[in-house]
């Protein structure tokens, strides 16, 4: 569940998102966001590991999650071409909060919400656009 890279102490991070239903959320990430499901664990399922290319997200069952999680979970995912990713996601059943915009920080990005309300900001450095 992690790439092998020589000479690096820190290899990858797996943010852990609390979710109401692990299987349902894992299927959303697979079907709508293009992630692969590496692991669904437990009976009933209470933990999942997902990845898309070098990005990993873990899901953990939480009984305290009831619909919208607000600002308690999220991630900023840097991609090669934010506009291409936006066009891919625009054809899916995803709550996208707006089109990509150039920011002062200097990134071009957009924000979407997963099916549990976690905010995923998808962006590319402006220098690569």
MMTF fields as JSON, N, C-alpha, C and O atoms, coordinates in Angstrom:
{
  "mmtfVersion": "1.0.0",
  "mmtfProducer": "UNKNOWN",
  "numBonds": 515,
  "numAtoms": 516,
  "numGroups": 129,
  "numChains": 1,
  "numModels": 1,
  "chainsPerModel": [1],
  "groupsPerChain": [129],
  "chainIdList": ["A"],
  "bondAtomList": [4, 2, 8, 6, 12, 10, 16, 14, 20, 18, 24, 22, 28, 26, 32, 30, 36, 34, 40, 38, 44, 42, 48, 46, 52, 50, 56, 54, 60, 58, 64, 62, 68, 66, 72, 70, 76, 74, 80, 78, 84, 82, 88, 86, 92, 90, 96, 94, 100, 98, 104, 102, 108, 106, 112, 110, 116, 114, 120, 118, 124, 122, 128, 126, 132, 130, 136, 134, 140, 138, 144, 142, 148, 146, 152, 150, 156, 154, 160, 158, 164, 162, 168, 166, 172, 170, 176, 174, 180, 178, 184, 182, 188, 186, 192, 190, 196, 194, 200, 198, 204, 202, 208, 206, 212, 210, 216, 214, 220, 218, 224, 222, 228, 226, 232, 230, 236, 234, 240, 238, 244, 242, 248, 246, 252, 250, 256, 254, 260, 258, 264, 262, 268, 266, 272, 270, 276, 274, 280, 278, 284, 282, 288, 286, 292, 290, 296, 294, 300, 298, 304, 302, 308, 306, 312, 310, 316, 314, 320, 318, 324, 322, 328, 326, 332, 330, 336, 334, 340, 338, 344, 342, 348, 346, 352, 350, 356, 354, 360, 358, 364, 362, 368, 366, 372, 370, 376, 374, 380, 378, 384, 382, 388, 386, 392, 390, 396, 394, 400, 398, 404, 402, 408, 406, 412, 410, 416, 414, 420, 418, 424, 422, 428, 426, 432, 430, 436, 434, 440, 438, 444, 442, 448, 446, 452, 450, 456, 454, 460, 458, 464, 462, 468, 466, 472, 470, 476, 474, 480, 478, 484, 482, 488, 486, 492, 490, 496, 494, 500, 498, 504, 502, 508, 506, 512, 510],
  "bondOrderList": [1, 1, 1, 1, 1, 1, 1, 1, 1, 1, 1, 1, 1, 1, 1, 1, 1, 1, 1, 1, 1, 1, 1, 1, 1, 1, 1, 1, 1, 1, 1, 1, 1, 1, 1, 1, 1, 1, 1, 1, 1, 1, 1, 1, 1, 1, 1, 1, 1, 1, 1, 1, 1, 1, 1, 1, 1, 1, 1, 1, 1, 1, 1, 1, 1, 1, 1, 1, 1, 1, 1, 1, 1, 1, 1, 1, 1, 1, 1, 1, 1, 1, 1, 1, 1, 1, 1, 1, 1, 1, 1, 1, 1, 1, 1, 1, 1, 1, 1, 1, 1, 1, 1, 1, 1, 1, 1, 1, 1, 1, 1, 1, 1, 1, 1, 1, 1, 1, 1, 1, 1, 1, 1, 1, 1, 1, 1, 1],
  "groupList": [{"groupName": "UNK", "atomNameList": ["N", "CA", "C", "O"], "elementList": ["N", "C", "C", "O"], "formalChargeList": [0, 0, 0, 0], "bondAtomList": [1, 0, 2, 1, 3, 2], "bondOrderList": [1, 1, 2], "singleLetterCode": "X", "chemCompType": "L-PEPTIDE LINKING"}],
  "groupTypeList": [0, 0, 0, 0, 0, 0, 0, 0, 0, 0, 0, 0, 0, 0, 0, 0, 0, 0, 0, 0, 0, 0, 0, 0, 0, 0, 0, 0, 0, 0, 0, 0, 0, 0, 0, 0, 0, 0, 0, 0, 0, 0, 0, 0, 0, 0, 0, 0, 0, 0, 0, 0, 0, 0, 0, 0, 0, 0, 0, 0, 0, 0, 0, 0, 0, 0, 0, 0, 0, 0, 0, 0, 0, 0, 0, 0, 0, 0, 0, 0, 0, 0, 0, 0, 0, 0, 0, 0, 0, 0, 0, 0, 0, 0, 0, 0, 0, 0, 0, 0, 0, 0, 0, 0, 0, 0, 0, 0, 0, 0, 0, 0, 0, 0, 0, 0, 0, 0, 0, 0, 0, 0, 0, 0, 0, 0, 0, 0, 0],
  "groupIdList": [1, 2, 3, 4, 5, 6, 7, 8, 9, 10, 11, 12, 13, 14, 15, 16, 17, 18, 19, 20, 21, 22, 23, 24, 25, 26, 27, 28, 29, 30, 31, 32, 33, 34, 35, 36, 37, 38, 39, 40, 41, 42, 43, 44, 45, 46, 47, 48, 49, 50, 51, 52, 53, 54, 55, 56, 57, 58, 59, 60, 61, 62, 63, 64, 65, 66, 67, 68, 69, 70, 71, 72, 73, 74, 75, 76, 77, 78, 79, 80, 81, 82, 83, 84, 85, 86, 87, 88, 89, 90, 91, 92, 93, 94, 95, 96, 97, 98, 99, 100, 101, 102, 103, 104, 105, 106, 107, 108, 109, 110, 111, 112, 113, 114, 115, 116, 117, 118, 119, 120, 121, 122, 123, 124, 125, 126, 127, 128, 129],
  "secStructList": [7, 7, 7, 7, 7, 6, 6, 7, 1, 7, 7, 7, 7, 3, 3, 3, 3, 3, 3, 1, 7, 2, 2, 2, 2, 2, 2, 2, 2, 2, 2, 6, 6, 7, 7, 3, 3, 3, 3, 3, 3, 6, 6, 6, 6, 7, 3, 3, 3, 3, 3, 3, 6, 6, 3, 3, 3, 3, 3, 3, 3, 7, 6, 6, 7, 7, 1, 7, 7, 6, 6, 1, 7, 3, 3, 3, 3, 3, 7, 1, 7, 2, 2, 2, 2, 2, 2, 2, 2, 2, 6, 1, 1, 7, 3, 3, 7, 1, 7, 7, 3, 3, 7, 1, 1, 1, 3, 3, 3, 3, 3, 3, 3, 7, 6, 6, 7, 7, 3, 3, 3, 3, 3, 3, 3, 4, 4, 4, 7],
  "xCoordList": [0.801, 0.0, 0.842, 0.353, 2.095, 2.922, 4.013, 4.504, 4.391, 5.448, 6.8, 7.037, 7.685, 9.032, 9.96, 10.13, 10.553, 11.491, 12.746, 12.675, 13.88, 15.156, 15.581, 15.36, 16.184, 16.792, 15.836, 16.244, 14.585, 13.627, 13.118, 12.735, 13.119, 12.605, 11.076, 10.437, 10.494, 9.037, 8.639, 9.157, 7.73, 7.381, 6.034, 5.925, 5.006, 3.661, 2.808, 3.112, 1.752, 0.805, -0.564, -0.965, -1.264, -2.627, -3.543, -3.676, -4.183, -5.156, -6.304, -6.72, -6.806, -7.896, -9.162, -9.23, -10.173, -11.448, -12.474, -12.694, -13.115, -14.223, -15.445, -15.783, -16.095, -17.243, -18.373, -18.151, -19.585, -20.746, -20.788, -21.053, -20.522, -20.575, -19.328, -19.191, -18.428, -17.135, -17.299, -16.673, -18.12, -18.262, -18.873, -18.395, -19.907, -20.564, -19.585, -19.541, -18.812, -17.86, -16.724, -16.285, -16.24, -15.185, -15.67, -14.92, -16.903, -17.466, -17.601, -17.406, -17.933, -17.984, -16.603, -16.471, -15.582, -14.216, -13.794, -13.114, -14.189, -13.866, -14.644, -14.052, -15.955, -16.814, -16.823, -16.932, -16.709, -16.804, -15.441, -15.243, -14.503, -13.227, -12.064, -10.954, -12.293, -11.254, -10.218, -9.15, -10.504, -9.583, -9.753, -10.796, -8.735, -8.813, -8.975, -8.416, -9.74, -9.916, -8.853, -8.884, -7.909, -6.844, -7.26, -6.835, -8.093, -8.454, -9.809, -10.059, -10.669, -11.884, -11.736, -11.66, -11.694, -11.312, -12.401, -13.088, -12.532, -13.453, -14.769, -15.086, -15.526, -16.853, -17.78, -17.714, -18.634, -18.836, -17.636, -16.823, -17.543, -16.413, -16.356, -17.331, -15.179, -15.024, -13.777, -13.516, -12.998, -11.776, -11.508, -11.729, -11.027, -10.679, -9.43, -9.181, -8.647, -7.502, -7.739, -7.998, -7.646, -7.896, -6.682, -5.926, -6.499, -5.447, -5.795, -6.516, -5.257, -5.257, -3.876, -3.484, -3.142, -1.736, -1.014, -1.015, -0.406, 0.35, -0.427, 0.16, -1.74, -2.57, -3.307, -3.976, -3.172, -3.84, -4.816, -4.528, -5.961, -6.946, -7.472, -7.844, -7.498, -8.058, -9.417, -9.622, -10.331, -11.67, -11.849, -11.484, -12.412, -12.666, -14.101, -14.552, -14.792, -16.192, -16.271, -15.511, -17.206, -17.427, -18.926, -19.636, -19.401, -20.818, -21.211, -22.397, -20.22, -20.541, -20.759, -21.178, -20.484, -20.7, -22.156, -22.649, -22.836, -24.249, -24.456, -24.867, -24.175, -24.35, -23.136, -22.064, -23.288, -22.229, -21.201, -21.553, -19.919, -18.86, -18.28, -17.406, -18.755, -18.282, -16.805, -16.328, -16.078, -14.653, -13.743, -12.57, -14.222, -13.363, -12.44, -11.497, -12.681, -11.818, -11.637, -12.562, -10.446, -10.199, -8.766, -7.934, -8.49, -7.137, -6.954, -7.911, -5.721, -5.351, -4.552, -3.503, -5.045, -4.399, -3.805, -4.526, -2.504, -1.822, -1.757, -1.311, -2.207, -2.256, -1.463, -1.13, -1.172, -0.449, -1.265, -0.741, -2.57, -3.411, -4.791, -5.638, -5.002, -6.247, -7.451, -8.538, -7.269, -8.395, -8.843, -10.038, -7.893, -8.221, -8.971, -9.945, -8.504, -9.174, -10.59, -11.524, -10.747, -12.07, -13.015, -14.159, -12.543, -13.383, -13.781, -14.91, -12.854, -13.175, -14.268, -15.243, -14.109, -15.043, -16.387, -17.408, -16.39, -17.631, -18.649, -19.85, -18.186, -19.081, -19.634, -20.459, -19.183, -19.585, -20.629, -20.962, -21.131, -22.098, -21.342, -21.34, -20.688, -19.832, -20.288, -20.627, -20.297, -20.63, -19.388, -18.583, -19.245, -18.119, -18.591, -19.64, -17.822, -18.248, -17.974, -18.391, -17.283, -17.012, -15.894, -15.188, -15.726, -14.68, -13.295, -13.186, -12.244, -10.885, -10.683, -11.17, -9.953, -9.627, -8.16, -7.59, -7.547, -6.188, -6.232, -7.066, -5.326, -5.301, -4.044, -3.107, -4.05, -2.888, -1.747, -0.617, -1.997, -1.002, 0.02, 0.558, 0.419, -0.025, -0.389, 0.455, -1.63, -2.176, -3.431, -4.052, -3.788, -5.09, -5.814, -5.311, -6.994, -7.646, -9.162, -9.722, -9.798, -11.236, -11.478, -10.61, -12.683, -13.032, -14.246, -15.192, -14.203, -15.365, -15.612, -14.737, -16.824, -17.181, -17.417, -18.078, -16.873, -17.177, -18.573, -19.25, -18.991, -20.349, -20.582, -21.726, -19.512, -19.642, -19.405, -19.471, -19.129, -18.917, -17.478, -17.218, -16.518, -15.103, -14.72, -15.111, -13.946, -13.516, -12.218, -11.221, -12.249, -11.037, -10.763, -11.576, -9.625, -9.209, -8.219, -7.227, -8.488, -7.661, -6.974, -7.643, -5.627, -4.947, -3.648, -3.063, -3.211, -1.922, -1.191, -1.822, 0.126, 0.887, 0.688, 0.676, 0.533, 0.31, 1.482, 1.284, 2.671, 3.833, 3.794, 4.493, 2.981, 2.894, 1.705, 1.545, 0.87, -0.341, 0.005, -0.88],
  "yCoordList": [-1.205, 0.0, 1.266, 2.345, 1.132, 2.32, 2.02, 0.893, 3.021, 2.802, 2.643, 3.223, 1.858, 1.683, 2.672, 2.629, 3.556, 4.526, 4.49, 4.61, 4.327, 4.257, 5.631, 6.63, 5.69, 6.903, 7.948, 9.086, 7.6, 8.568, 8.069, 6.908, 8.959, 8.601, 8.635, 7.699, 9.71, 9.817, 9.438, 10.001, 8.496, 7.966, 8.474, 8.953, 8.385, 8.753, 9.04, 8.572, 9.802, 10.065, 9.509, 9.594, 8.949, 8.461, 9.263, 8.9, 10.339, 10.998, 10.039, 9.263, 10.099, 9.222, 10.044, 10.974, 9.693, 10.402, 9.575, 8.414, 10.153, 9.455, 9.48, 10.518, 8.334, 8.226, 7.448, 6.676, 7.669, 6.969, 5.514, 4.615, 5.281, 3.93, 3.703, 4.292, 2.865, 2.654, 2.134, 2.665, 1.114, 0.516, 1.519, 1.654, 2.21, 3.191, 4.306, 4.704, 4.803, 5.867, 5.351, 6.051, 4.151, 3.562, 3.409, 3.67, 2.992, 2.859, 4.219, 4.315, 5.27, 6.621, 7.027, 7.531, 6.81, 7.161, 6.356, 6.882, 5.103, 4.27, 4.716, 4.978, 4.802, 5.034, 6.478, 6.725, 7.429, 8.842, 9.535, 10.384, 9.185, 9.892, 9.118, 9.645, 7.879, 7.117, 6.458, 6.079, 6.311, 5.632, 4.12, 3.634, 3.391, 1.937, 1.598, 2.272, 0.555, 0.084, -0.976, -2.052, -0.668, -1.607, -2.563, -3.718, -2.079, -2.889, -2.455, -1.264, -3.412, -3.232, -4.206, -5.416, -3.688, -4.515, -4.555, -3.569, -5.752, -5.959, -6.549, -6.557, -7.042, -7.576, -7.172, -7.778, -6.192, -5.451, -4.539, -4.254, -4.098, -3.297, -1.973, -1.224, -1.699, -0.456, 0.327, 1.393, -0.192, 0.503, 0.206, -0.909, 1.224, 1.042, 1.844, 2.898, 1.319, 2.038, 2.154, 1.163, 3.39, 3.688, 4.406, 5.045, 4.297, 5.101, 5.418, 4.68, 6.536, 6.901, 7.448, 8.496, 6.711, 7.024, 7.152, 6.182, 8.271, 8.39, 8.943, 9.226, 9.106, 9.684, 8.565, 7.738, 8.551, 7.556, 8.237, 9.302, 7.621, 8.078, 6.851, 5.852, 6.945, 5.876, 6.331, 7.509, 5.393, 5.659, 4.842, 3.667, 5.469, 4.76, 5.037, 6.182, 3.98, 4.08, 4.924, 4.725, 5.867, 6.703, 6.86, 7.336, 6.462, 6.599, 8.044, 8.375, 8.912, 10.315, 11.127, 12.282, 10.55, 11.236, 11.06, 9.939, 12.176, 12.121, 13.1, 14.239, 12.664, 13.539, 14.391, 13.871, 15.703, 16.645, 16.733, 16.985, 16.524, 16.606, 18.006, 18.253, 18.926, 20.305, 20.42, 19.946, 21.042, 21.297, 20.341, 20.663, 19.182, 18.317, 17.443, 16.867, 17.327, 16.475, 17.015, 17.572, 16.849, 17.289, 17.039, 16.631, 17.29, 17.116, 18.018, 18.33, 18.43, 19.183, 18.223, 17.735, 17.95, 16.992, 17.767, 18.444, 17.665, 18.358, 17.416, 16.275, 17.911, 17.118, 17.832, 19.011, 17.1, 17.68, 18.74, 19.793, 18.457, 19.361, 19.458, 18.584, 20.521, 20.679, 20.804, 20.331, 21.431, 21.593, 20.249, 20.015, 19.378, 18.033, 17.241, 16.548, 17.353, 16.651, 17.198, 16.433, 18.508, 19.119, 18.595, 18.249, 18.533, 18.033, 16.577, 16.189, 15.764, 14.369, 14.303, 13.568, 15.063, 15.002, 15.647, 15.278, 16.603, 17.283, 16.323, 16.584, 15.216, 14.235, 13.236, 12.39, 13.33, 12.375, 12.998, 14.177, 12.196, 12.668, 13.127, 12.458, 14.309, 14.85, 16.27, 17.029, 16.625, 17.98, 18.863, 18.958, 19.504, 20.409, 21.812, 22.252, 22.516, 23.813, 24.969, 26.097, 24.704, 25.748, 25.312, 24.346, 26.014, 25.654, 26.04, 26.792, 25.534, 25.919, 27.425, 28.07, 27.959, 29.388, 29.57, 28.797, 30.614, 30.998, 31.672, 32.543, 31.26, 31.786, 32.65, 32.604, 33.415, 34.237, 33.404, 33.889, 32.172, 31.398, 30.553, 29.776, 30.452, 30.535, 29.152, 28.425, 28.822, 27.568, 27.869, 28.921, 26.916, 26.916, 25.704, 24.586, 25.901, 24.77, 24.92, 25.974, 23.82, 23.783, 22.874, 22.093, 22.986, 22.206, 21.348, 21.793, 20.104, 19.226, 18.625, 18.619, 18.118, 17.421, 15.96, 15.628, 15.081, 13.669, 13.386, 14.298, 12.142, 11.796, 11.945, 11.891, 12.134, 12.386, 13.854, 14.231, 14.687, 16.104, 16.525, 17.698, 15.585, 15.96, 16.81, 16.519, 17.867, 18.781, 18.279, 18.071, 18.09, 17.779, 18.967, 19.306, 19.585, 20.67, 20.069, 19.459, 20.241, 19.681, 20.855, 21.791, 20.819, 21.963, 21.629, 20.564, 22.579, 22.525, 23.837, 24.891, 23.789, 25.044, 25.868, 25.325, 27.163, 28.027, 27.998, 28.21, 27.746, 27.718, 26.575, 26.626, 25.531, 24.396, 24.487, 23.634, 25.498, 25.633, 26.204, 26.387],
  "zCoordList": [0.0, 0.0, 0.0, 0.335, -0.372, -0.529, -1.547, -1.623, -2.326, -3.314, -2.633, -1.573, -3.238, -2.701, -3.398, -4.616, -2.613, -3.147, -2.292, -1.069, -2.929, -2.22, -1.73, -2.414, -0.56, -0.056, 0.485, 0.718, 0.691, 1.234, 2.575, 2.719, 3.545, 4.855, 4.87, 5.35, 4.345, 4.252, 2.836, 1.872, 2.705, 1.387, 0.915, -0.214, 1.742, 1.304, 2.535, 3.632, 2.351, 3.429, 3.029, 1.868, 3.994, 3.801, 4.718, 5.887, 4.249, 5.122, 5.425, 4.565, 6.647, 7.074, 7.208, 8.012, 6.409, 6.446, 7.194, 6.851, 8.224, 8.874, 7.955, 7.385, 7.819, 6.916, 7.585, 8.519, 7.087, 7.625, 7.167, 7.966, 5.87, 5.29, 4.444, 3.372, 4.912, 4.255, 2.832, 1.914, 2.624, 1.293, 0.318, -0.808, 0.731, -0.134, -0.533, -1.697, 0.418, 0.118, -0.748, -1.661, -0.487, -1.323, -2.763, -3.703, -2.936, -4.284, -4.973, -6.185, -4.219, -4.778, -5.284, -6.399, -4.47, -4.89, -6.123, -7.004, -6.185, -7.352, -8.583, -9.63, -8.466, -9.623, -10.103, -11.304, -9.193, -9.569, -9.663, -10.532, -8.783, -8.73, -9.329, -9.407, -9.752, -10.438, -9.548, -10.029, -8.263, -7.349, -7.458, -7.897, -7.06, -6.943, -5.467, -4.602, -5.187, -3.809, -3.551, -4.148, -2.656, -2.312, -1.203, -1.178, -0.285, 0.875, 1.408, 1.591, 1.652, 2.46, 3.616, 3.402, 4.845, 5.974, 7.033, 7.298, 7.636, 8.744, 8.276, 7.087, 9.247, 8.968, 10.095, 11.164, 9.917, 8.669, 8.367, 9.247, 7.129, 6.667, 7.436, 7.482, 8.045, 8.796, 8.399, 8.956, 7.433, 7.024, 5.553, 5.08, 4.837, 3.427, 3.11, 3.694, 2.167, 1.608, 0.115, -0.569, -0.384, -1.79, -2.363, -1.631, -3.684, -4.3, -5.748, -6.42, -6.196, -7.611, -7.884, -7.37, -8.71, -8.982, -7.645, -6.886, -7.311, -6.061, -4.89, -3.845, -5.033, -3.973, -3.243, -3.862, -1.918, -1.088, -0.143, 0.402, 0.043, 1.018, 1.752, 1.136, 3.069, 3.893, 4.408, 4.699, 4.514, 5.038, 6.302, 6.351, 7.324, 8.571, 9.024, 9.044, 9.38, 9.823, 11.09, 12.038, 11.084, 12.254, 12.461, 11.575, 13.626, 13.936, 14.206, 14.208, 14.434, 14.718, 13.444, 13.522, 12.272, 10.996, 10.61, 10.487, 10.423, 10.024, 8.881, 9.102, 7.666, 6.503, 6.247, 5.939, 6.37, 6.033, 7.151, 8.304, 6.813, 7.814, 7.918, 8.749, 7.084, 7.16, 6.877, 5.846, 7.78, 7.57, 8.327, 8.519, 8.766, 9.569, 8.738, 9.281, 7.441, 6.646, 5.253, 4.661, 4.734, 3.382, 2.98, 3.791, 1.712, 1.189, -0.017, -0.727, -0.241, -1.443, -2.301, -1.882, -3.503, -4.404, -5.578, -6.311, -5.748, -6.844, -8.04, -7.926, -9.183, -10.412, -11.513, -11.392, -12.577, -13.707, -14.43, -14.793, -14.644, -15.429, -14.782, -14.968, -14.027, -13.282, -14.212, -13.88, -15.365, -16.288, -16.862, -17.041, -17.146, -17.632, -16.556, -16.848, -15.312, -14.209, -14.013, -13.771, -14.115, -13.983, -15.061, -14.767, -16.306, -17.394, -17.167, -17.466, -16.639, -16.317, -15.251, -15.405, -14.182, -13.065, -13.388, -12.809, -14.304, -14.676, -15.289, -15.232, -15.874, -16.49, -15.467, -15.812, -14.216, -13.173, -12.252, -12.373, -11.342, -10.344, -9.1, -8.067, -9.233, -8.184, -7.874, -8.782, -6.616, -6.203, -6.333, -5.407, -7.487, -7.745, -7.396, -7.868, -6.573, -6.07, -7.025, -6.762, -8.125, -9.106, -10.04, -9.752, -11.153, -12.115, -11.594, -10.625, -12.226, -11.83, -11.948, -12.877, -10.984, -10.978, -10.632, -9.862, -11.216, -10.847, -9.484, -9.236, -8.601, -7.231, -7.028, -7.825, -5.972, -5.644, -5.093, -5.039, -4.682, -3.916, -4.651, -3.862, -5.747, -7.136, -7.674, -8.198, -7.533, -8.025, -8.828, -8.678, -9.687, -10.368, -9.814, -9.922, -9.217, -8.56, -8.514, -8.813, -8.127, -7.868, -6.683, -6.295, -6.105, -4.919, -5.229, -5.879, -4.75, -4.83, -3.46, -2.595, -3.281, -2.049, -2.365, -3.349, -1.527, -1.721, -1.154, -0.678, -1.206, -0.79, 0.708, 1.158, 1.495, 2.934, 3.278, 4.447, 2.27, 2.504, 2.71, 2.977, 2.593, 2.694, 1.487, 0.356, 1.745, 0.686, 0.062, 0.753, -1.253, -2.005, -2.917, -3.778, -2.72, -3.589, -4.579, -4.18, -5.858, -6.929, -7.611, -8.05, -7.71, -8.292, -8.981, -8.784, -9.803, -10.494, -10.255, -10.19, -10.124, -10.036, -11.3, -12.404, -11.14, -12.299, -13.272, -14.468, -12.801, -13.683, -14.686, -15.698, -14.426, -15.348, -16.282, -17.154, -16.122, -16.961, -18.321, -19.157]
}
